[in-house]
Amino acid sequence: EYIHAMSSLLDCAPVSAIEDVRAVVIEELGAPPEQLWDDFSIQPIASASLAQVHTATDRATGKKLAVKVQHRGLRETSAGDVAALAGMVHLLGRMFPRDFAFSWLADEIAPHLPLELDFVHEARNAERCARALREAGLGGTGGSPEATLYDVVVPLVRWDHTTARVLTMDFEEGGS
């Protein structure tokens, strides 16, 4: 029941127009998607509040890729959004000191949102996670010859096409 209720939230995530996706890719990587990859999907396979994911094919290897592209304008507006949230939370805290003690929320979000918006940071965390899983004998990076059906797989980061707003990784099949 909870899974069904929560899964409906996934269907409500914003989807950027392909023109905006192309613009972010050009700004970050210096070329449009069709010059960087083969078969870049027009429709995203997933979308969330910060970004959406498209599939593509690596030109050199033919390997399927997942290309996560940040929604255009998000980086520029996020600082103002955090400031507005902080102001509102602190104001409500003053107006209702016994009933509204959530000022910690704004204080927690402010330093962490820039990290959430930095896909290089995310890519480094993915590599750190893969390393920890490998050392624990639980899996690691996708495509590993020693991987088993029960391993946790962290897709391989494609650093040549990864920036603060575009994250490219090997595509790994999975479930939702």
Backbone as a printed PyTorch tensor [residue, N CA C, xyz], in Angstrom:
tensor([[[  0.8140,  -1.1820,   0.0000],
         [  0.0000,   0.0000,   0.0000],
         [  0.8720,   1.2660,   0.0000]],

        [[  1.9160,   1.2790,   0.8750],
         [  2.8080,   2.4410,   0.9340],
         [  3.5570,   2.6080,  -0.3770]],

        [[  4.0180,   1.4970,  -0.9420],
         [  4.7690,   1.5630,  -2.1970],
         [  3.9000,   2.1600,  -3.2990]],

        [[  2.6570,   1.7320,  -3.3550],
         [  1.7510,   2.2700,  -4.3780],
         [  1.5260,   3.7630,  -4.1840]],

        [[  1.3060,   4.1730,  -2.9380],
         [  1.0610,   5.5880,  -2.6480],
         [  2.2840,   6.4380,  -2.9670]],

        [[  3.4610,   5.9720,  -2.5730],
         [  4.6860,   6.7390,  -2.7990],
         [  5.0990,   6.7310,  -4.2680]],

        [[  4.8160,   5.6580,  -4.9840],
         [  5.2290,   5.5930,  -6.3930],
         [  4.5010,   6.6290,  -7.2310]],

        [[  3.3130,   7.0480,  -6.7970],
         [  2.6030,   8.0780,  -7.5560],
         [  3.3630,   9.3950,  -7.5450]],

        [[  4.1980,   9.6370,  -6.5220],
         [  5.0060,  10.8500,  -6.4720],
         [  6.0310,  10.8780,  -7.6000]],

        [[  6.5030,   9.6960,  -8.0010],
         [  7.4890,   9.6350,  -9.0730],
         [  6.9150,  10.1300, -10.3930]],

        [[  5.6260,   9.9540, -10.5670],
         [  4.9880,  10.3780, -11.8070],
         [  4.7780,  11.8860, -11.8700]],

        [[  4.9810,  12.5820, -10.7600],
         [  4.7200,  14.0220, -10.6940],
         [  5.9850,  14.8660, -10.8390]],

        [[  7.1160,  14.2480, -11.0710],
         [  8.3780,  14.9830, -11.1640],
         [  8.4010,  15.8120, -12.4560]],

        [[  9.0530,  16.9800, -12.4040],
         [  9.1120,  17.8190, -13.5990],
         [  9.9630,  17.1680, -14.6940]],

        [[  9.5980,  17.4340, -15.9240],
         [ 10.3740,  16.9630, -17.0770],
         [ 10.7720,  18.1900, -17.8880]],

        [[ 12.0630,  18.3300, -18.1180],
         [ 12.5620,  19.4560, -18.9120],
         [ 12.3660,  19.1830, -20.3960]],

        [[ 12.1360,  20.2340, -21.1440],
         [ 12.0380,  20.1300, -22.6030],
         [ 13.4000,  19.7340, -23.1550]],

        [[ 13.4000,  19.0110, -24.2550],
         [ 14.6570,  18.5530, -24.8520],
         [ 15.5550,  19.7340, -25.2290]],

        [[ 14.9820,  20.8770, -25.5590],
         [ 15.7850,  22.0610, -25.8760],
         [ 16.5960,  22.5140, -24.6600]],

        [[ 15.9750,  22.4460, -23.4710],
         [ 16.6790,  22.8130, -22.2410],
         [ 17.7540,  21.7900, -21.9000]],

        [[ 17.4620,  20.5250, -22.1280],
         [ 18.4510,  19.4660, -21.8990],
         [ 19.6560,  19.6890, -22.8090]],

        [[ 19.3950,  19.9240, -24.0850],
         [ 20.4760,  20.1840, -25.0440],
         [ 21.3080,  21.3830, -24.6110]],

        [[ 20.6380,  22.4530, -24.1450],
         [ 21.3480,  23.6660, -23.7260],
         [ 22.2870,  23.3780, -22.5580]],

        [[ 21.8260,  22.6150, -21.5780],
         [ 22.6850,  22.2760, -20.4340],
         [ 23.8710,  21.4370, -20.8910]],

        [[ 23.6320,  20.4570, -21.7540],
         [ 24.7220,  19.6130, -22.2560],
         [ 25.7380,  20.4580, -23.0150]],

        [[ 25.2790,  21.3670, -23.8380],
         [ 26.1890,  22.2380, -24.5970],
         [ 26.9810,  23.1330, -23.6450]],

        [[ 26.2950,  23.7400, -22.6560],
         [ 26.9790,  24.6090, -21.6880],
         [ 28.0450,  23.8450, -20.9070]],

        [[ 27.7520,  22.6150, -20.5610],
         [ 28.6560,  21.8320, -19.7200],
         [ 29.7320,  21.0830, -20.5010]],

        [[ 29.3620,  20.5250, -21.6550],
         [ 30.2870,  19.6470, -22.3760],
         [ 30.7630,  20.2150, -23.7090]],

        [[ 30.2220,  21.3660, -24.1060],
         [ 30.7110,  22.0370, -25.3030],
         [ 30.1730,  21.5340, -26.6200]],

        [[ 29.2260,  20.5990, -26.5850],
         [ 28.6370,  20.0660, -27.8170],
         [ 27.2550,  19.5160, -27.4850]],

        [[ 26.3850,  19.4520, -28.4820],
         [ 25.0500,  18.8960, -28.2380],
         [ 25.1170,  17.3720, -28.0720]],

        [[ 24.0940,  16.7870, -27.4720],
         [ 24.1070,  15.3430, -27.2130],
         [ 24.3780,  14.4910, -28.4490]],

        [[ 23.7950,  14.8730, -29.5800],
         [ 23.9550,  14.0570, -30.7900],
         [ 25.3840,  14.0410, -31.3240]],

        [[ 26.2200,  14.9940, -30.8990],
         [ 27.6300,  14.9640, -31.2790],
         [ 28.4850,  14.1900, -30.2810]],

        [[ 27.9610,  13.9910, -29.0780],
         [ 28.7250,  13.3030, -28.0270],
         [ 28.4260,  11.8140, -27.9680]],

        [[ 27.1580,  11.4530, -28.2350],
         [ 26.7260,  10.0670, -28.0970],
         [ 25.8630,   9.6710, -29.2860]],

        [[ 25.7410,   8.3840, -29.4960],
         [ 24.7720,   7.8590, -30.4480],
         [ 23.4710,   7.6070, -29.6940]],

        [[ 22.3660,   7.6900, -30.3810],
         [ 21.0570,   7.3090, -29.8350],
         [ 20.7030,   7.9860, -28.5100]],

        [[ 20.9370,   9.2840, -28.3720],
         [ 20.5190,   9.9970, -27.1660],
         [ 18.9950,  10.0680, -27.1650]],

        [[ 18.3610,   9.5530, -26.1080],
         [ 16.8950,   9.4990, -26.0570],
         [ 16.2980,  10.8910, -25.8530]],

        [[ 15.2850,  11.1940, -26.6210],
         [ 14.5770,  12.4680, -26.5020],
         [ 13.7710,  12.4820, -25.2030]],

        [[ 13.1010,  11.3820, -24.9180],
         [ 12.3050,  11.2550, -23.6940],
         [ 13.1840,  10.7110, -22.5700]],

        [[ 13.1130,  11.3220, -21.3790],
         [ 13.8890,  10.7740, -20.2590],
         [ 13.2920,   9.4620, -19.7700]],

        [[ 14.1350,   8.6000, -19.2240],
         [ 13.6440,   7.3570, -18.6350],
         [ 13.2710,   7.5600, -17.1680]],

        [[ 13.7240,   8.6700, -16.5980],
         [ 13.3970,   9.0160, -15.2110],
         [ 13.5490,  10.5130, -15.0370]],

        [[ 12.7760,  11.0560, -14.0990],
         [ 12.8870,  12.4750, -13.8000],
         [ 12.6370,  12.6780, -12.3180]],

        [[ 13.3170,  13.6540, -11.7470],
         [ 13.1580,  14.0030, -10.3400],
         [ 13.2560,  15.5140, -10.2130]],

        [[ 13.2430,  16.0090,  -8.9940],
         [ 13.2120,  17.4580,  -8.7870],
         [ 14.4700,  18.1650,  -9.2700]],

        [[ 15.6240,  17.4880,  -9.2420],
         [ 16.8810,  18.1320,  -9.6190],
         [ 17.3160,  17.8590, -11.0480]],

        [[ 16.9440,  16.7120, -11.5940],
         [ 17.4810,  16.3100, -12.8890],
         [ 16.5960,  15.2440, -13.5240]],

        [[ 16.9610,  14.8980, -14.7440],
         [ 16.3160,  13.7760, -15.4180],
         [ 17.3840,  12.9560, -16.1150]],

        [[ 17.0380,  11.6930, -16.3900],
         [ 18.0070,  10.7570, -16.9620],
         [ 17.5710,  10.3340, -18.3550]],

        [[ 18.5180,  10.4220, -19.2800],
         [ 18.3150,   9.9740, -20.6510],
         [ 19.2690,   8.8170, -20.9210]],

        [[ 18.9170,   7.9700, -21.8520],
         [ 19.8470,   6.9280, -22.2800],
         [ 20.5820,   7.4110, -23.5300]],

        [[ 21.7560,   6.8480, -23.7210],
         [ 22.5670,   7.1470, -24.9010],
         [ 23.4600,   5.9430, -25.1430]],

        [[ 24.1680,   5.9670, -26.2460],
         [ 25.1030,   4.8900, -26.5670],
         [ 26.4880,   5.4790, -26.7540]],

        [[ 27.4710,   4.8850, -26.0960],
         [ 28.8670,   5.3240, -26.2330],
         [ 29.3230,   5.0400, -27.6580]],

        [[ 29.8430,   6.0550, -28.3080],
         [ 30.2650,   5.9080, -29.7090],
         [ 31.4230,   4.9300, -29.8720]],

        [[ 32.3530,   4.9320, -28.9250],
         [ 33.5420,   4.0940, -29.0600],
         [ 33.2660,   2.6280, -28.7560]],

        [[ 32.4270,   2.3620, -27.7570],
         [ 32.2520,   0.9770, -27.2990],
         [ 30.8920,   0.3790, -27.6280]],

        [[ 29.9110,   1.2310, -27.9540],
         [ 28.5570,   0.7400, -28.1920],
         [ 27.8010,   0.4410, -26.9060]],

        [[ 28.3930,   0.7530, -25.7720],
         [ 27.7790,   0.4690, -24.4740],
         [ 26.6510,   1.4610, -24.1960]],

        [[ 25.5690,   0.9580, -23.6040],
         [ 24.4470,   1.8100, -23.2270],
         [ 24.8380,   2.6340, -22.0050]],

        [[ 24.4670,   3.9150, -22.0250],
         [ 24.8110,   4.8440, -20.9570],
         [ 23.5550,   5.4700, -20.3590]],

        [[ 23.6880,   5.9390, -19.1290],
         [ 22.6720,   6.7660, -18.4790],
         [ 23.2760,   8.1590, -18.3480]],

        [[ 22.5860,   9.1630, -18.8760],
         [ 23.0710,  10.5400, -18.8480],
         [ 22.0960,  11.3700, -18.0010]],

        [[ 22.5460,  11.7600, -16.8270],
         [ 21.7240,  12.5500, -15.9040],
         [ 22.0150,  14.0230, -16.1590]],

        [[ 20.9650,  14.7850, -16.4820],
         [ 21.1120,  16.1980, -16.8380],
         [ 20.2820,  17.0350, -15.8670]],

        [[ 20.9380,  17.9790, -15.2160],
         [ 20.2640,  18.8470, -14.2600],
         [ 19.2610,  19.7440, -14.9870]],

        [[ 18.1150,  19.9780, -14.3510],
         [ 17.1190,  20.8770, -14.9320],
         [ 17.7330,  22.2680, -15.0880]],

        [[ 17.5170,  22.8560, -16.2470],
         [ 18.0900,  24.1630, -16.5620],
         [ 17.5510,  25.2360, -15.6060]],

        [[ 18.4460,  26.0880, -15.1200],
         [ 18.0730,  27.1830, -14.2470],
         [ 18.0330,  26.8210, -12.7730]],

        [[ 18.1010,  25.5510, -12.4570],
         [ 18.0140,  25.1120, -11.0620],
         [ 19.1570,  25.6510, -10.2200]],

        [[ 20.3470,  25.5860, -10.7460],
         [ 21.5280,  26.0540, -10.0180],
         [ 21.3870,  27.5400,  -9.6790]],

        [[ 20.8700,  28.2980, -10.6340],
         [ 20.7590,  29.7320, -10.4590],
         [ 19.6690,  30.1200,  -9.4510]],

        [[ 18.5920,  29.3730,  -9.3830],
         [ 17.4800,  29.7300,  -8.4980],
         [ 17.5500,  29.0940,  -7.1160]],

        [[ 18.3840,  28.0820,  -6.9540],
         [ 18.3720,  27.3280,  -5.6920],
         [ 18.7830,  28.1700,  -4.4860]],

        [[ 19.7410,  29.0670,  -4.6360],
         [ 20.1660,  29.8980,  -3.4950],
         [ 19.0180,  30.7790,  -3.0190]],

        [[ 18.2690,  31.3520,  -3.9480],
         [ 17.1080,  32.1640,  -3.5860],
         [ 16.0180,  31.3350,  -2.9320]],

        [[ 15.8300,  30.1150,  -3.4250],
         [ 14.8250,  29.2260,  -2.8340],
         [ 15.1800,  28.8800,  -1.3890]],

        [[ 16.4510,  28.6010,  -1.1370],
         [ 16.8870,  28.2850,   0.2240],
         [ 16.7290,  29.4920,   1.1300]],

        [[ 17.0710,  30.6600,   0.6410],
         [ 16.9190,  31.8810,   1.4430],
         [ 15.4520,  32.1290,   1.7710]],

        [[ 14.5610,  31.9370,   0.8020],
         [ 13.1330,  32.1210,   1.0410],
         [ 12.6110,  31.1140,   2.0600]],

        [[ 13.0400,  29.8580,   1.9220],
         [ 12.6450,  28.8300,   2.8800],
         [ 13.1260,  29.1760,   4.2820]],

        [[ 14.3760,  29.5960,   4.3980],
         [ 14.9360,  29.9540,   5.7070],
         [ 14.1610,  31.1100,   6.3270]],

        [[ 13.8700,  32.1120,   5.5320],
         [ 13.1220,  33.2540,   6.0390],
         [ 11.7340,  32.8600,   6.5210]],

        [[ 11.0470,  32.0370,   5.7400],
         [  9.7030,  31.5950,   6.0980],
         [  9.7260,  30.7340,   7.3660]],

        [[ 10.6480,  29.8120,   7.4350],
         [ 10.7300,  28.9220,   8.6000],
         [ 11.0540,  29.7080,   9.8660]],

        [[ 11.9940,  30.6330,   9.7740],
         [ 12.3520,  31.4370,  10.9490],
         [ 11.2040,  32.3630,  11.3720]],

        [[ 10.4940,  32.9310,  10.3880],
         [  9.3460,  33.7770,  10.6970],
         [  8.2510,  32.9810,  11.3970]],

        [[  7.9240,  31.8130,  10.8590],
         [  6.9070,  30.9710,  11.4910],
         [  7.3370,  30.5280,  12.8840]],

        [[  8.6240,  30.2950,  13.0540],
         [  9.1420,  29.9300,  14.3740],
         [  8.9540,  31.0450,  15.3920]],

        [[  9.0940,  32.2750,  14.9590],
         [  8.8810,  33.4200,  15.8630],
         [  7.4010,  33.6350,  16.1590]],

        [[  6.5690,  33.4190,  15.1180],
         [  5.1320,  33.6170,  15.3020],
         [  4.5010,  32.5340,  16.1760]],

        [[  5.0090,  31.3080,  16.0430],
         [  4.4430,  30.1730,  16.7790],
         [  5.5740,  29.3970,  17.4620]],

        [[  6.2100,  29.9870,  18.4640],
         [  7.4050,  29.3660,  19.0620],
         [  7.1680,  27.9930,  19.6840]],

        [[  5.9770,  27.7440,  20.1910],
         [  5.7120,  26.4300,  20.8090],
         [  5.2660,  25.3960,  19.7910]],

        [[  4.6560,  25.8300,  18.7080],
         [  4.0730,  24.9040,  17.7450],
         [  4.9200,  24.6550,  16.5000]],

        [[  5.8770,  25.5280,  16.2480],
         [  6.6300,  25.4120,  14.9950],
         [  8.1250,  25.5380,  15.2730]],

        [[  8.7440,  24.4040,  15.5240],
         [ 10.1840,  24.3740,  15.8320],
         [ 10.9390,  23.6930,  14.6900]],

        [[ 10.9260,  24.3150,  13.5220],
         [ 11.5600,  23.7090,  12.3500],
         [ 12.6870,  24.5510,  11.7690]],

        [[ 13.2190,  25.4850,  12.5260],
         [ 14.2980,  26.3120,  11.9840],
         [ 15.5250,  25.4650,  11.6550]],

        [[ 15.6780,  24.3360,  12.3270],
         [ 16.7920,  23.4270,  12.0440],
         [ 16.7330,  22.9280,  10.5960]],

        [[ 15.5350,  22.8350,  10.0320],
         [ 15.3770,  22.3250,   8.6750],
         [ 16.0980,  23.2070,   7.6540]],

        [[ 15.8730,  24.5000,   7.7320],
         [ 16.5480,  25.4260,   6.8170],
         [ 18.0520,  25.4180,   7.0550]],

        [[ 18.4480,  25.3410,   8.3220],
         [ 19.8730,  25.3070,   8.6510],
         [ 20.5420,  24.0440,   8.1000]],

        [[ 19.7910,  22.9720,   8.0110],
         [ 20.3130,  21.7010,   7.4960],
         [ 20.3890,  21.7100,   5.9600]],

        [[ 19.3930,  22.2880,   5.3240],
         [ 19.3280,  22.2870,   3.8570],
         [ 20.3860,  23.2040,   3.2400]],

        [[ 20.5810,  24.3700,   3.8110],
         [ 21.4460,  25.3960,   3.2030],
         [ 22.8360,  24.8910,   2.8180]],

        [[ 23.5850,  24.2220,   3.6960],
         [ 24.9230,  23.7900,   3.2820],
         [ 24.9260,  22.5440,   2.3980]],

        [[ 23.8260,  21.7850,   2.3930],
         [ 23.8230,  20.5240,   1.6490],
         [ 23.2680,  20.6300,   0.2280]],

        [[ 22.4270,  21.6160,  -0.0350],
         [ 21.8630,  21.7400,  -1.3750],
         [ 22.9350,  21.9450,  -2.4530]],

        [[ 23.9460,  22.7850,  -2.2310],
         [ 24.9900,  22.9060,  -3.2680],
         [ 25.6820,  21.5720,  -3.5790]],

        [[ 25.8330,  20.7220,  -2.5870],
         [ 26.4360,  19.4090,  -2.8250],
         [ 25.5090,  18.5220,  -3.6470]],

        [[ 24.1920,  18.6270,  -3.3940],
         [ 23.2170,  17.8580,  -4.1730],
         [ 23.1990,  18.3040,  -5.6350]],

        [[ 23.5080,  19.5670,  -5.8700],
         [ 23.4920,  20.1070,  -7.2290],
         [ 24.8020,  19.8730,  -7.9800]],

        [[ 25.7970,  19.3180,  -7.3180],
         [ 27.1100,  19.0860,  -7.9230],
         [ 27.2580,  17.6090,  -8.2820]],

        [[ 27.0980,  17.2950,  -9.5610],
         [ 27.1520,  15.9040,  -9.9890],
         [ 28.5610,  15.3210,  -9.9400]],

        [[ 29.5840,  16.1560,  -9.9160],
         [ 30.9520,  15.6530,  -9.7070],
         [ 31.0520,  15.0840,  -8.2980]],

        [[ 30.4600,  15.7680,  -7.3380],
         [ 30.4110,  15.2750,  -5.9540],
         [ 29.6610,  13.9370,  -5.9090]],

        [[ 28.5410,  13.8540,  -6.6100],
         [ 27.7670,  12.6130,  -6.6680],
         [ 28.5800,  11.4780,  -7.2910]],

        [[ 29.3060,  11.7830,  -8.3520],
         [ 30.1160,  10.7680,  -9.0310],
         [ 31.2200,  10.2460,  -8.1080]],

        [[ 31.8500,  11.1480,  -7.3790],
         [ 32.8870,  10.7120,  -6.4200],
         [ 32.2880,   9.8360,  -5.3310]],

        [[ 31.0890,  10.1940,  -4.8690],
         [ 30.4170,   9.3660,  -3.8650],
         [ 30.0690,   7.9920,  -4.4220]],

        [[ 29.6630,   7.9300,  -5.6830],
         [ 29.3670,   6.6450,  -6.3130],
         [ 30.6150,   5.7720,  -6.3560]],

        [[ 31.7370,   6.3640,  -6.7100],
         [ 32.9890,   5.5920,  -6.7470],
         [ 33.4040,   5.1410,  -5.3480]],

        [[ 33.2060,   6.0070,  -4.3640],
         [ 33.5280,   5.6390,  -2.9830],
         [ 32.6220,   4.4890,  -2.5090]],

        [[ 31.3560,   4.5450,  -2.8660],
         [ 30.4090,   3.4870,  -2.5260],
         [ 30.8030,   2.1680,  -3.1900]],

        [[ 31.1510,   2.2220,  -4.4740],
         [ 31.5640,   1.0200,  -5.1950],
         [ 32.7900,   0.3950,  -4.5510]],

        [[ 33.7350,   1.2300,  -4.1590],
         [ 34.9510,   0.7380,  -3.5080],
         [ 34.6170,   0.0480,  -2.1740]],

        [[ 33.7450,   0.6740,  -1.3850],
         [ 33.3640,   0.0950,  -0.0900],
         [ 32.6290,  -1.2310,  -0.2790]],

        [[ 31.7480,  -1.3030,  -1.2620],
         [ 31.0290,  -2.5490,  -1.5360],
         [ 31.9860,  -3.6540,  -1.9850]],

        [[ 32.9350,  -3.2820,  -2.8450],
         [ 33.9170,  -4.2540,  -3.3280],
         [ 34.7500,  -4.7850,  -2.1710]],

        [[ 35.2090,  -3.8770,  -1.2950],
         [ 36.0310,  -4.2830,  -0.1520],
         [ 35.2470,  -5.1510,   0.8230]],

        [[ 33.9370,  -4.9590,   0.8860],
         [ 33.0930,  -5.7620,   1.7720],
         [ 32.6450,  -7.0610,   1.1070]],

        [[ 33.0160,  -7.2480,  -0.1600],
         [ 32.6310,  -8.4620,  -0.8760],
         [ 31.1740,  -8.4780,  -1.3040]],

        [[ 30.5720,  -7.3000,  -1.4350],
         [ 29.1480,  -7.2150,  -1.7600],
         [ 28.8660,  -6.7110,  -3.1680]],

        [[ 29.8740,  -6.4240,  -3.9460],
         [ 29.6470,  -5.9250,  -5.2970],
         [ 30.6880,  -4.9090,  -5.6690]],

        [[ 30.2640,  -3.8840,  -6.3510],
         [ 31.1850,  -2.8380,  -6.7760],
         [ 30.7310,  -2.1990,  -8.0540]],

        [[ 31.6830,  -1.9060,  -8.9340],
         [ 31.4070,  -1.2070, -10.1800],
         [ 30.8010,  -2.1540, -11.1990]],

        [[ 29.8410,  -1.6540, -11.9630],
         [ 29.2040,  -2.4500, -12.9940],
         [ 30.1990,  -2.9830, -14.0090]],

        [[ 29.8490,  -4.0880, -14.6210],
         [ 30.7000,  -4.6880, -15.6350],
         [ 31.8500,  -5.4970, -15.0790]],

        [[ 31.9390,  -5.6010, -13.7740],
         [ 33.0150,  -6.3560, -13.1430],
         [ 32.8600,  -7.8430, -13.4630]],

        [[ 33.9250,  -8.5100, -13.9230],
         [ 33.8070,  -9.9150, -14.3080],
         [ 33.4850, -10.8400, -13.1390]],

        [[ 33.8040, -10.4220, -11.9180],
         [ 33.5310, -11.2790, -10.7700],
         [ 32.1600, -11.0300, -10.1500]],

        [[ 31.3630, -10.1440, -10.7400],
         [ 30.0460,  -9.8240, -10.1950],
         [ 29.1240, -11.0370, -10.2770]],

        [[ 28.2890, -11.1880,  -9.2750],
         [ 27.2950, -12.2630,  -9.2680],
         [ 25.9060, -11.6510,  -9.2950]],

        [[ 24.9230, -12.4830,  -9.4210],
         [ 23.5350, -12.0480,  -9.4750],
         [ 23.1250, -11.2740,  -8.2230]],

        [[ 23.7460, -11.5830,  -7.1000],
         [ 23.3280, -10.9960,  -5.8250],
         [ 24.1350,  -9.7750,  -5.4220]],

        [[ 25.0950,  -9.3870,  -6.2180],
         [ 25.9150,  -8.2320,  -5.8970],
         [ 25.1470,  -6.9230,  -6.1140]],

        [[ 25.5420,  -5.9180,  -5.3440],
         [ 25.0740,  -4.5580,  -5.5630],
         [ 26.0040,  -3.9530,  -6.6070]],

        [[ 25.4370,  -3.3630,  -7.6440],
         [ 26.2510,  -2.8150,  -8.7190],
         [ 26.1170,  -1.2980,  -8.7350]],

        [[ 27.2440,  -0.6240,  -8.7260],
         [ 27.2820,   0.8280,  -8.8810],
         [ 27.7960,   1.0930, -10.2900]],

        [[ 27.0090,   1.7730, -11.1080],
         [ 27.4450,   2.0100, -12.4920],
         [ 28.7720,   2.7680, -12.5590]],

        [[ 29.5520,   2.4360, -13.5590],
         [ 30.8460,   3.0730, -13.7860],
         [ 30.6490,   4.5080, -14.2750]],

        [[ 31.3210,   5.4550, -13.6240],
         [ 31.2490,   6.8720, -14.0140],
         [ 32.0810,   7.0710, -15.2770]],

        [[ 31.5230,   7.7810, -16.2440],
         [ 32.2300,   8.1450, -17.4630],
         [ 32.6900,   9.5880, -17.2990]],

        [[ 33.9070,   9.7620, -16.7710],
         [ 34.4110,  11.0820, -16.4070],
         [ 34.5760,  12.0200, -17.6040]],

        [[ 34.7840,  11.4880, -18.7950],
         [ 34.9570,  12.3570, -19.9610],
         [ 33.6870,  13.1210, -20.3180]],

        [[ 32.5410,  12.6650, -19.8090],
         [ 31.2770,  13.3390, -20.0540],
         [ 30.5370,  13.6210, -18.7470]],

        [[ 31.2830,  13.9340, -17.7000],
         [ 30.6990,  14.2640, -16.4030],
         [ 31.1980,  15.6280, -15.9460]],

        [[ 30.2430,  16.4670, -15.5290],
         [ 30.5450,  17.8050, -15.0130],
         [ 29.6160,  18.0610, -13.8280]],

        [[ 29.6130,  19.2810, -13.3440],
         [ 28.7500,  19.6320, -12.2140],
         [ 27.2670,  19.4450, -12.5210]],

        [[ 26.8710,  19.5560, -13.8060],
         [ 25.4440,  19.4500, -14.1480],
         [ 25.0970,  18.3110, -15.0910]],

        [[ 26.0770,  17.5240, -15.5010],
         [ 25.8290,  16.3520, -16.3360],
         [ 26.6310,  15.1910, -15.7550]],

        [[ 25.9410,  14.0970, -15.4640],
         [ 26.5910,  12.8960, -14.9330],
         [ 26.3340,  11.7550, -15.8990]],

        [[ 27.4090,  11.1860, -16.4410],
         [ 27.2860,  10.0850, -17.3850],
         [ 27.8730,   8.8270, -16.7640]],

        [[ 27.0820,   7.7630, -16.7870],
         [ 27.4860,   6.4790, -16.2010],
         [ 27.0660,   5.3550, -17.1280]],

        [[ 27.6980,   4.1890, -16.9520],
         [ 27.2160,   3.0140, -17.6670],
         [ 25.7840,   2.7480, -17.2210]],

        [[ 24.9530,   2.2870, -18.1360],
         [ 23.5650,   1.9600, -17.8110],
         [ 23.5340,   0.5600, -17.2420]],

        [[ 22.8900,   0.4010, -16.1160],
         [ 22.7160,  -0.9130, -15.4980],
         [ 21.2220,  -1.1890, -15.3880]],

        [[ 20.7960,  -2.3360, -15.8770],
         [ 19.3890,  -2.7020, -15.7830],
         [ 19.0130,  -2.8920, -14.3240]],

        [[ 17.8090,  -2.5430, -13.9910],
         [ 17.3320,  -2.7170, -12.6200],
         [ 15.8240,  -2.6350, -12.5930]],

        [[ 15.2870,  -2.6420, -11.4010],
         [ 13.8380,  -2.5690, -11.2280],
         [ 13.4620,  -1.2930, -10.5330]],

        [[ 12.1780,  -1.0280, -10.4850],
         [ 11.7240,   0.1680,  -9.7840],
         [ 10.9580,  -0.2300,  -8.5400]]])
